[in-house]
Amino acid sequence: MLITVNDSPRRVSLSFAIGVFIGISPFLGLHTLMALAVASMFRLNRLVTLSGAYITNPWTLVPIYTFCTWIGAKLMGYRGLLKGLDFHRINILNIFSTFKNLLLPFFIGTLLVATIAAVITYVVLFKLLTRIKA
């Protein structure tokens, strides 16, 4: 799909990379609205931006956010956050109090991983599209 978009490689790569950043960002549930808003604001391709934002979907959500939270915890020097946690006692009423110690590592990890993933996405996609369209 990205190859057939009638736009410059720079704009397609930028649209998709911004979508990837939004998709990995910690604002779960707002990805579609954010992607559409940012694409409209900067006059980017909405479909390409949405495609990048949908990097997080029901199949990839848990692995991506778990990795990002792990990265955030490592950067903050957290050790053994989940040791002694009884997962069988977690329910909808206590989930936020149970995982409150993971909130800051989650935000730091997702923003860092989102930034790195967006930069890598832009560079790789730009080079690929430039070669294909040449």
MOGIMO-V723203 format. One line per field, one symbol per residue. ss: DSSP state (@ for helix, = for strand, . for the rest). A space follows every 10 residues. Layout:
ss: ???
This chain:
ss: ........@@ @@@@@@@@@@ @@@@...... @@@@@@@@@@ @....@@@@@ @@@....... @@@@@@@@@@ @@@@@@.... ......@@@. ....@@@@.@ @@@@@@@@@@ @@@@@@@@@@ @@@@@@@@@@ @@@.
